[in-house]
Amino acid sequence: MEDVLRGMIAALSLAGLVAMIVGLAWGTIGGALPGISGPQAMALLLPLTFGLDAATALILLAGVWTGANYGGSIPAILIRTPGTASSAAAILDGYELARQGRAGKALGVSLVCGSIGGLISVVLLIALIGPLQQVVLAFGSPELFALTVFGMTVVSTVSGPSVTKGIASAIFGLLLATVGLDQIAGMPRFTFGRPELLSGFNLIAVIIGLFAVSEMLRLIAEPPDRPAPVDHRVNTEFPTLPELRGLWRSTLVGSVVGMIVGVAGAGGPVSSFVAYGEARRWSKHPELFGKGSMEGVAAPETANNSDQGTALVPALALGIPGSPSAAIILAALILHGVQPGPFLLERNSELLFTFFGALLLVQVLILPVGALILRVCIELVTVRPAILATAVMLLSIIGTYALNLSVADAAVALLFGVVGYAMRSLGFSPAATVLGLVLGFIMEGELRRSMLISFGDPAVFLARPITFTLLVLAALVLLRPLLSRAVGAMRAARVGP
């Protein structure tokens, strides 16, 4: 608790407070704008964090992440168009409430219940970090390599409908991580004589290209239908205490579901829809769901936010980004010279607890910021796609160039924007590619070091208990679809024709 309090005090510095408010405001606006989700909003601000210290950069991104979770529900409730995938479940009852003239109340429930879910998940994140910190002290290079291999199995949760295409996308990311100087020998690889590639592809430029630029290209190629008219007189109406007492069951269900799904790495869209279904099952008035039930807004929005803190557990404790947003957090650490992985907790505890303090504070600050910025969001949700795409493309390219004053970085962002659009169109996963790129550098380095330590004997990965266990778990996760089909075939054979 002392570490958390010190972190909150550090986050409440003038720079930290400004970063939180700016992050919350931009995240809410970015989440509300169709075509920009939380990861896109975070990716666009990554270049701007280069001039900040690591703590302030993480505080800024914490605000963006939290703001985007709420911002996505604004167009979902007002015009039946979710700003983010995680807010899609809010349409089911939020839009019905808006049609009944209660849009302000739906937005208030989303804001308050989401804040409650976020606070609970961050508390759980802080509680889990301590025990995991003791475990990672037993990690050496073989364990770290096995951990990255296990981390690659997360691809099954970020790959979309096709796990095969997700694996191919992750392998593409691993190949991208080999570009540049060899970590051990120092020899250039796959640079084609270009000095700009000696340090490899700029991670931030790749992320901006795959997420922000590709999404704008999709918006240009596939413009959405003209949105429904919006009532510009809507104001946020916070739920009363009696109303909150009536929502306790759905809020609890959303919190529990969000935290479980967050640790598993399945993502906000999964947690919000699962929470909606469970809240309906446990509700005293399930017949009201889909017809304008405030419980139907509270449950998915609570789950959407409670997923946030627990999703960071594997990212911060083990260096395994289970979501695109978590991958961007790790990219920000790399940008500021902080190596993600198990030893992050031991070597940068002050930085992490400042981040934790900011995560707690933004859950409270989102209440006034979200209410005050609603008017701006209402004006922006109906912006024409051509204007939005042009503005975001310019911001992406200028921000990427400003990172190192390098035209090559801007070209990389554009190149991977085209690659990302092609991947989305063909059903491949840009998020899995980022996962492979983030983990690939660590994986190769620890593999090479492990082989040097063991004088080239691969048995080192089987002789160490933690390494062996992680590799077995990774194999089981990868073979799970085949095992499930085999079990299903055996059961069908027993039943007979």
Salt bridges, closest charged atoms under 4 A:
ASP3 OD1 - ARG6 NH2 2.40
GLU96 OE2 - ARG99 NH1 3.49
GLU143 OE2 - ARG464 NE 2.76
ASP182 OD2 - ARG189 NH1 3.43
ASP182 OD2 - ARG448 NH1 2.99
GLU196 OE2 - ARG194 NH2 3.09
GLU215 OE2 - ARG218 NH2 2.53
GLU215 OE1 - ARG424 NH1 3.28
ASP231 OD1 - ARG233 NE 3.14
GLU243 OE1 - LYS105 NZ 3.01
GLU278 OE1 - ARG281 NH2 2.63
GLU287 OE2 - HIS285 ND1 3.52
GLU379 OE2 - HIS232 ND1 3.12
GLU444 OE2 - ARG189 NH1 2.58
GLU444 OE2 - ARG448 NH1 3.40
GLU446 OE2 - ARG449 NH2 3.48
